[in-house]
Amino acid sequence: MNKMSALLLATLTGVGSSAFAGDKGMAAKIPVETYSYSTNLDIARVISLSPIPDVCGVVTEQMIYEDSKGIRHALEYQVMGNGCTSG
């Protein structure tokens, strides 16, 4: 399992996507970083995750989190939408 998959699994099990709705104003004040495989992540606490839409394709999502020093970050990353079926 790669680092991003492990991160998403850990965060999705701990935080519901509904938490993102109340943090949209907060996200606007935080510079958004774009995730890449070389990004060094320091995630101590996930604040919110944007909801994944029901589309079949890659979508850009956003996570708000605090690092180990208590500084909040906004991270954009790409995931597969929830609208694909396997048969």
C-alpha positions in Angstrom: 0.0 0.0 0.0 1.5 3.3 -1.0 1.7 6.3 1.3 -1.3 8.1 -0.2 -3.5 5.0 0.0 -2.6 4.5 3.7 -3.3 8.2 4.4 -6.7 8.1 2.7 -7.7 4.8 4.4 -6.7 6.3 7.8 -8.5 9.6 7.3 -11.6 8.2 5.7 -12.2 5.9 8.6 -11.8 8.7 11.2 -13.6 11.7 9.7 -16.9 11.9 7.8 -17.1 14.1 4.7 -19.9 16.2 6.3 -17.2 17.8 8.5 -16.0 19.6 5.4 -19.2 21.7 5.0 -18.5 23.8 8.0 -14.9 24.5 7.1 -15.2 26.0 3.6 -14.5 29.5 5.0 -11.5 28.2 6.8 -10.1 26.5 3.7 -10.3 29.8 1.8 -7.8 31.4 4.3 -5.2 28.5 4.1 -2.9 28.3 1.1 -3.7 25.1 -0.8 -0.9 22.6 -1.3 -1.0 20.1 -4.2 -0.1 16.5 -3.2 2.5 14.6 -5.1 4.3 11.3 -4.3 7.3 13.3 -3.1 5.3 15.4 -0.7 6.4 14.9 2.9 3.2 14.7 4.9 3.0 15.6 8.6 -0.6 14.9 9.5 -1.4 14.9 13.2 -5.2 15.5 13.0 -7.6 15.6 10.0 -10.0 18.5 10.3 -12.2 17.8 7.3 -12.4 16.0 3.9 -14.4 17.2 0.9 -17.1 14.8 -0.2 -16.2 12.5 -3.1 -18.8 12.9 -5.9 -20.7 10.1 -7.6 -18.8 10.3 -10.9 -16.8 7.7 -12.7 -13.4 9.3 -13.1 -10.6 11.0 -11.3 -11.7 14.0 -9.2 -9.7 16.6 -7.2 -10.5 16.5 -3.5 -9.3 18.6 -0.5 -8.3 17.8 3.0 -7.8 20.3 5.9 -5.5 19.0 8.5 -3.2 20.1 11.4 0.5 19.1 11.4 2.4 18.0 14.5 3.1 21.7 15.4 -0.7 22.6 15.3 -0.5 24.5 12.0 -3.4 24.0 9.6 -2.9 23.0 6.0 -5.1 22.5 3.0 -4.1 19.6 0.7 -5.5 18.9 -2.8 -5.2 15.4 -4.1 -6.8 13.2 -6.7 -9.1 10.2 -6.1 -11.4 8.1 -8.2 -15.0 9.1 -7.9 -17.7 6.9 -6.3 -19.8 6.5 -9.5 -18.0 3.6 -11.1 -19.5 0.1 -11.2 -17.6 -3.1 -11.9 -20.2 -4.9 -13.8 
